[in-house]
Amino acid sequence: MAATLNPFKRDPLRYVLFGLFILGTRLPFFLHGYGVDSDAWGVALTAKFIAESGQYSVSRFPGYPFQELVLSLLYKGGPFLFNLVTALMSVAGVIFFALTLRKLRFKYIFLAGTTLAFVPTIFINSTISMDYIWAFAFLMASMYFIIINKPIVAGIMLGLAIGCRITSGAMLLPYAIMLLRSDYSGKNMVKEFLFIVSALVMGGLCFLPVYLKYGTSFFTYYDVPYPSIPKVLYKFTFDVWGVLGFFGLCCSVLMLFAPTKHKVRQYLFPRRVNINYVLPWLIAIDLYIISFIVLPMESGYLIPLIPFVILIFGKYLYDKAFVFFAWTIILSPFVGGISAIDREDAPKPAQFEKKYLEIGGERLAFDPFTGPLITYQLRKESGQAFVEEVIQSADTLKINAIIVSGKWYNQVILQWKEPAKSFARFAPYIMHDELHDAFDRGCKVYYLPQAEVFNHLKAGFNLDEDGAIPFVKTPHAKD
């Protein structure tokens, strides 16, 4: 009985088995390439370029050098190996989170760890080749070493997180407060100094190849239009937590403020986990919410705040309420999927195409029996089938042609085995002068779905108005 009530004793086997369980949940979802996002394919394309040329290049600005350089050593392993490494990083992040909970004497360590692992945006991004989970893993490692008072190691881990995603630097402030705790002695000031310096030095070393290649101009990002408010709200809510998970999150927020007569022993953290921890957790949440509002492109941007939301609920929800919250999150990847039905990577068949809601100019369908995780896999499958159709069509061209590919470029170019005599050339976008020069040479200019939007953003003109024509008509394309 004593063993069951004491979850804090050292037992490495339990953590190894827990890690294997988390990895096992990821393994079935590595199929159909590097991911839906073209940036995931861009990472693979950049890794290939670095490996073959021996020169560093960013997959996109401001650069994600640690991940890009590590994957350049593994590029021949293809999508399975890339996705496996990302899954292993997610396991490491969840294990460090669980170890942090053990040090803080949290009662339901593995339930909270499983909850973190099953948040839909974390689950999905741990099966593809994006950088979000890499940064997440090092952030969780840094927090663990903060808790056990290892400031230099914590700083190195945070520096590696910065090397994966520069926005990880936002955690300098919350982690510095956690390290300080309530002791403002000179000894703790030294720890603060060691932590901050080691983080900045490691982050700087990671970005040294970027600086040597691009100078200070690397510190930028691709300028894209601000999404509509409905899309921002969708990414902030359902795209992160899933439908069921967001329902559980809202109910849990209400339970935080609901009057309760439950005794202290029914809460999950001991009293010593006080404001010196809670304040940094709240600051971390606020920083990433503000960052997302400024640039709300992907739900993956919010991954760093998710562990701290779980920690806040672990601190203030009584035990049964936390269990309710946890199970809504754990089940969320598998029920209640929402997907756009007018995209080429829409799940096929679009089972609920006649029952849709239009948000931000896009038709979204809801499937209660296919959760966001499965929906994402179906999107990968549909996107890959579309790209294969494009490549097959390009191989049959008998006239010189430029195919403006937009967001599909990375995925197409990474898989296209150009024949000895090819009439087709793929381009991410085309400038106005290049377009008319191609016409003068008797060259056809085609564009893939949504490439006209990307081209207008990069080159400032509409392809269809200047004589370019659609390359592939798909069942999901609008008339």
C-alpha positions in Angstrom: 0.0 0.0 0.0 2.8 2.4 0.9 4.4 1.8 -2.5 1.2 2.8 -4.3 0.9 6.0 -2.3 4.5 7.0 -2.9 5.0 8.0 -6.6 8.2 9.9 -5.8 10.7 7.1 -5.3 13.3 6.6 -7.9 12.2 3.9 -10.4 13.9 4.3 -13.8 12.1 1.3 -15.3 8.7 3.0 -15.0 10.0 6.0 -16.9 11.6 3.8 -19.6 8.3 1.9 -20.0 6.4 5.2 -20.1 8.7 6.6 -22.8 8.3 3.4 -24.9 4.5 3.8 -24.5 4.6 7.4 -25.8 6.9 6.3 -28.7 4.6 3.4 -29.6 1.6 5.8 -29.9 3.5 7.7 -32.5 4.9 4.9 -34.7 1.7 4.2 -36.7 1.6 7.8 -38.0 4.9 8.2 -39.9 3.5 7.4 -43.3 3.0 9.7 -46.4 6.0 11.9 -46.1 7.2 14.7 -43.9 3.9 16.4 -43.1 1.2 18.6 -44.5 3.0 21.9 -44.0 5.3 22.7 -46.9 7.9 23.9 -44.3 8.2 20.2 -43.1 9.2 19.3 -46.7 11.4 22.4 -46.8 13.4 21.2 -43.8 14.1 17.9 -45.6 15.0 19.7 -48.8 17.4 22.0 -46.8 18.9 19.0 -45.0 19.6 17.4 -48.4 21.2 20.6 -49.7 23.5 21.0 -46.7 24.6 17.3 -46.9 25.3 17.4 -50.6 26.9 20.9 -50.8 28.6 21.1 -47.5 27.2 24.7 -47.2 24.7 25.8 -44.6 21.3 27.2 -45.8 18.1 28.1 -43.9 14.9 26.2 -44.6 13.2 29.5 -43.9 14.1 32.6 -42.0 15.2 33.3 -39.3 16.7 29.8 -39.5 16.4 26.7 -37.3 20.0 25.7 -37.4 20.3 23.0 -34.8 17.5 20.9 -36.4 18.6 21.7 -39.9 22.2 20.6 -39.3 21.4 17.5 -37.3 18.9 16.3 -40.0 21.5 17.0 -42.7 23.4 14.1 -41.2 20.3 11.9 -41.5 18.8 13.0 -44.8 19.2 9.7 -46.6 16.9 8.1 -44.0 13.9 9.8 -45.6 10.6 10.6 -44.0 10.5 7.6 -41.6 13.8 8.5 -40.0 13.1 12.2 -39.8 9.7 11.6 -38.2 11.1 9.0 -35.9 13.7 11.5 -34.6 11.0 14.0 -34.0 8.9 11.4 -32.1 12.0 10.6 -30.0 12.3 14.3 -29.2 8.7 14.3 -28.1 9.4 11.3 -25.8 12.4 13.1 -24.3 10.3 16.3 -23.7 7.5 14.3 -22.0 9.9 12.4 -19.9 11.6 15.6 -18.7 8.2 17.0 -17.9 7.4 13.9 -15.9 10.7 14.1 -14.0 10.0 17.7 -13.2 6.6 16.7 -11.7 8.4 14.0 -9.7 10.8 16.6 -8.2 7.8 18.8 -7.4 6.0 15.8 -5.8 3.0 15.9 -8.0 0.6 13.0 -7.3 -0.5 11.9 -10.9 2.8 12.1 -12.7 2.1 9.7 -15.6 -1.4 10.9 -16.1 -0.2 14.5 -16.5 2.7 13.3 -18.8 0.2 11.4 -20.9 -2.0 14.4 -21.1 0.9 16.5 -22.4 1.8 13.9 -25.0 -1.8 13.6 -26.2 -2.6 17.3 -26.7 -3.5 17.1 -30.4 -1.1 19.7 -31.7 1.8 18.1 -29.8 0.7 14.5 -30.9 0.5 15.6 -34.6 3.7 17.6 -34.7 5.6 14.7 -33.0 4.9 12.6 -36.1 6.3 15.0 -38.7 9.5 16.8 -39.5 8.8 20.3 -38.1 10.9 22.0 -35.5 8.3 22.7 -32.8 8.8 19.4 -30.9 12.6 19.8 -31.0 12.4 23.1 -29.2 9.7 21.7 -26.9 12.0 18.8 -25.8 14.9 21.2 -24.9 12.6 23.6 -23.1 11.3 20.7 -20.9 14.9 19.6 -20.3 15.9 23.1 -19.3 13.0 23.3 -16.9 14.0 20.1 -15.2 17.5 21.2 -14.7 16.2 24.5 -13.3 14.2 22.6 -10.8 17.3 20.5 -9.7 19.5 23.6 -9.5 21.8 22.9 -12.4 21.9 26.4 -14.0 24.6 25.8 -16.6 23.0 22.6 -17.9 19.6 24.4 -17.9 21.1 27.2 -19.9 22.7 24.9 -22.4 19.3 23.1 -22.9 17.6 26.5 -23.4 20.3 27.5 -25.8 19.7 24.4 -27.9 15.9 25.2 -27.8 16.8 28.6 -29.2 18.9 26.8 -31.9 15.7 24.9 -32.9 13.3 27.9 -32.6 14.6 31.4 -31.8 11.3 32.2 -30.0 12.4 29.8 -27.3 14.4 32.7 -26.0 11.2 34.0 -24.4 11.7 31.4 -21.7 14.8 33.2 -20.3 12.6 35.4 -18.1 10.3 32.7 -16.6 13.1 30.2 -16.1 15.3 32.9 -14.5 12.5 33.6 -12.0 12.0 29.9 -11.3 15.8 29.5 -10.7 15.8 32.5 -8.3 12.8 31.3 -6.2 12.6 33.2 -3.0 16.3 33.4 -2.2 17.9 36.7 -3.4 21.3 36.0 -2.0 24.5 36.6 -3.9 24.9 32.9 -4.5 21.6 32.8 -6.4 22.7 35.8 -8.4 25.7 33.8 -9.6 23.3 31.0 -10.6 21.2 33.5 -12.6 24.3 34.8 -14.3 25.5 31.3 -15.2 22.1 30.3 -16.5 21.6 33.3 -18.7 25.2 33.4 -20.1 25.2 29.7 -20.9 21.8 30.0 -22.7 22.9 33.0 -24.7 26.3 31.5 -25.6 24.8 28.1 -26.7 22.0 29.9 -28.6 24.7 32.1 -30.3 26.8 29.1 -31.2 23.8 27.5 -32.8 23.1 30.6 -34.9 26.7 31.2 -35.8 26.3 29.3 -39.2 23.3 31.5 -39.9 25.1 34.7 -39.2 28.2 33.7 -41.2 26.0 33.0 -44.2 23.4 35.8 -44.0 24.8 38.4 -41.6 22.3 40.2 -39.5 19.7 40.0 -42.3 18.7 36.5 -41.1 16.7 38.1 -38.2 13.5 38.3 -40.2 10.5 36.2 -41.2 8.4 35.8 -44.3 5.8 38.5 -44.5 2.4 37.0 -44.9 -1.1 38.5 -44.6 -2.6 38.4 -41.1 -5.3 35.7 -41.0 -9.0 36.5 -40.5 -10.1 36.6 -36.9 -12.2 33.4 -37.1 -9.1 31.5 -38.4 -7.0 33.0 -35.6 -9.5 31.8 -33.0 -9.7 28.4 -34.6 -6.0 27.9 -34.5 -5.9 29.2 -30.9 -8.6 26.8 -29.7 -9.6 23.7 -31.7 -6.4 23.4 -33.7 -4.3 23.2 -30.4 -6.6 21.2 -28.1 -9.1 19.5 -30.4 -12.9 19.9 -30.0 -13.2 17.6 -26.9 -9.9 18.9 -25.4 -11.1 22.5 -25.7 -14.4 21.6 -24.1 -12.4 20.0 -21.2 -10.2 23.1 -21.0 -13.2 25.5 -20.8 -14.8 23.3 -18.1 -11.6 23.2 -16.1 -11.3 27.0 -16.2 -14.8 27.2 -14.8 -13.9 24.7 -12.1 -10.8 26.8 -11.2 -13.2 29.6 -10.1 -16.0 27.5 -8.8 -16.4 27.5 -5.0 -15.3 24.2 -3.4 -15.1 22.7 0.0 -12.5 20.2 -0.9 -9.6 19.9 1.5 -6.0 20.6 0.7 -5.1 16.9 0.6 -7.3 16.5 -2.5 -5.0 18.8 -4.5 -2.1 17.4 -6.4 0.9 19.7 -5.7 2.2 20.2 -2.2 2.0 23.7 -0.7 5.7 24.4 -1.3 4.8 24.8 -5.1 3.8 28.4 -4.5 3.9 31.7 -6.3 7.6 31.4 -7.0 6.7 28.7 -9.5 3.2 29.7 -10.5 4.2 33.3 -11.5 6.8 32.1 -14.0 4.3 29.6 -15.4 1.7 32.3 -15.9 4.4 34.6 -17.5 5.3 31.8 -19.9 1.7 31.4 -20.9 1.2 35.1 -21.4 4.4 35.6 -23.5 3.4 32.9 -26.0 -0.2 34.1 -26.2 1.1 37.6 -27.0 3.6 36.2 -29.5 0.8 34.2 -31.2 -1.5 37.2 -31.4 1.3 39.1 -33.2 1.9 36.3 -35.7 -0.9 33.7 -35.6 0.2 31.5 -38.5 0.3 28.0 -36.9 -1.1 26.4 -33.8 2.4 24.8 -33.3 3.6 28.3 -32.1 1.5 27.7 -28.9 3.2 24.4 -28.0 5.6 26.0 -25.5 2.7 27.2 -23.3 0.9 23.9 -23.1 3.0 22.3 -20.3 2.4 25.4 -18.2 -1.3 25.2 -18.7 -1.2 21.7 -17.4 1.0 22.8 -14.5 -1.5 25.5 -13.5 -4.4 23.1 -13.6 -2.3 20.6 -11.6 -1.8 23.3 -9.0 -5.3 24.7 -8.6 -7.7 21.9 -9.7 -8.7 19.3 -7.1 -7.9 15.7 -8.0 -11.2 14.6 -9.7 -11.4 17.8 -11.7 -7.8 17.3 -13.0 -8.6 13.7 -13.9 -11.6 15.0 -15.9 -9.4 17.6 -17.7 -6.7 15.0 -18.4 -9.1 12.5 -20.0 -10.7 15.0 -22.3 -7.3 15.9 -23.6 -6.1 12.2 -23.9 -9.2 11.3 -25.9 -9.2 14.5 -28.0 -6.9 13.3 -30.8 -9.3 10.5 -31.7 -12.7 12.2 -31.8 -14.2 15.4 -33.3 -12.0 16.2 -36.3 -12.4 19.5 -38.2 -11.0 19.8 -41.8 -11.2 22.1 -44.8 -13.0 20.4 -47.7 -11.9 22.6 -50.6 -8.2 21.9 -50.4 -6.3 19.4 -52.5 -5.1 17.7 -49.3 -8.6 17.4 -47.9 -9.4 14.0 -46.5 -11.0 11.8 -49.2 -13.8 11.1 -49.4 -15.1 14.3 -47.8 -17.6 12.4 -45.7 -19.5 15.5 -44.4 -19.1 17.8 -47.5 -22.7 18.8 -47.4 -22.6 19.6 -43.7 -20.1 22.4 -43.4 -19.5 25.7 -41.7 -17.8 28.6 -43.5 -15.2 30.3 -41.4 -12.8 33.0 -42.8 -13.8 32.2 -46.4 -13.1 28.5 -46.0 -15.5 25.6 -45.7 -14.9 23.4 -42.7 -16.5 20.0 -42.1 -16.8 18.3 -38.7 -16.5 14.5 -38.3 -17.3 13.4 -34.8 -15.9 9.9 -35.4 -12.6 10.9 -37.0 -10.4 12.9 -34.6 -7.7 15.5 -35.6 -4.9 13.0 -35.5 -6.6 10.7 -38.1 -7.8 13.7 -40.1 -4.2 14.9 -40.3 -3.0 11.5 -41.5 -5.8 11.5 -44.2 -4.6 15.0 -45.3 -1.1 13.7 -45.6 -2.3 10.9 -47.8 -4.4 13.1 -50.0 -1.6 15.7 -50.4 0.8 13.0 -51.4 -1.6 11.5 -53.9 -2.1 15.0 -55.4 1.7 15.6 -55.7 2.1 12.2 -57.4 -0.6 13.2 -59.9 1.3 16.5 -60.5 4.6 14.7 -61.1 3.0 12.2 -63.4 1.3 14.9 -65.4 4.6 16.9 -65.6 6.4 13.9 -67.0 4.0 13.6 -69.9 4.3 17.3 -71.1 5.4 17.7 -74.7 6.0 21.4 -74.6 8.3 23.6 -72.6 6.5 24.7 -69.5 7.1 26.4 -66.1 4.9 25.1 -63.3 4.5 27.6 -60.6 4.0 25.5 -57.5 3.7 27.8 -54.5 3.3 25.9 -51.2 3.6 22.6 -53.1 7.1 23.3 -54.4 9.1 21.7 -51.6 7.1 18.5 -51.7 7.2 18.3 -55.5 10.8 19.1 -56.0 12.0 16.7 -53.3 10.2 13.8 -55.0 10.5 14.7 -58.7 13.1 12.6 -60.5 13.6 14.8 -63.5 13.9 12.7 -66.7 16.9 13.2 -69.0 14.8 15.2 -71.4 12.2 17.1 -69.5 9.9 19.8 -70.8 8.8 20.9 -67.3 10.5 23.1 -64.8 9.0 23.7 -61.3 9.3 27.1 -59.6 8.0 28.3 -56.3 6.9 31.6 -57.8 7.6 33.7 -60.9 8.4 37.4 -61.4 6.4 39.4 -63.9 9.4 39.8 -66.3 10.2 36.1 -66.1 6.6 35.3 -67.0 6.5 37.4 -70.2 10.0 36.2 -71.1 8.7 32.6 -70.9 5.8 33.5 -73.1 8.2 35.1 -75.7 10.1 31.9 -75.8 6.9 29.9 -76.5 6.8 28.5 -73.1 3.6 27.6 -71.3 3.2 28.8 -67.7 1.0 26.8 -65.4 0.2 27.1 -61.7 -0.9 24.6 -59.0 -3.8 25.3 -56.7 -3.2 28.2 -54.3 0.1 29.0 -56.0 -1.6 32.1 -57.5 -2.1 33.4 -54.0 1.6 32.7 -53.1 2.8 34.3 -56.3 0.8 37.4 -55.7 2.3 37.7 -52.2 5.9 37.2 -53.6 5.7 38.9 -57.0 2.8 41.3 -56.7 0.6 40.2 -59.6 -2.1 37.6 -60.4 -1.0 34.7 -62.5 -4.4 34.0 -64.0 -4.8 37.6 -65.1 -1.5 37.5 -67.0 -2.0 34.4 -69.0 -1.0 31.5 -66.7 -3.4 28.6 -66.6 -4.2 26.0 -63.9 -2.1 22.8 -64.2 -4.3 20.2 -62.4 -8.1 20.4 -61.9 -8.9 18.4 -58.8 -12.3 17.4 -57.4 -11.9 19.8 -54.5 -11.0 22.8 -56.6 -13.7 25.5 -56.7 -15.3 26.4 -60.0 
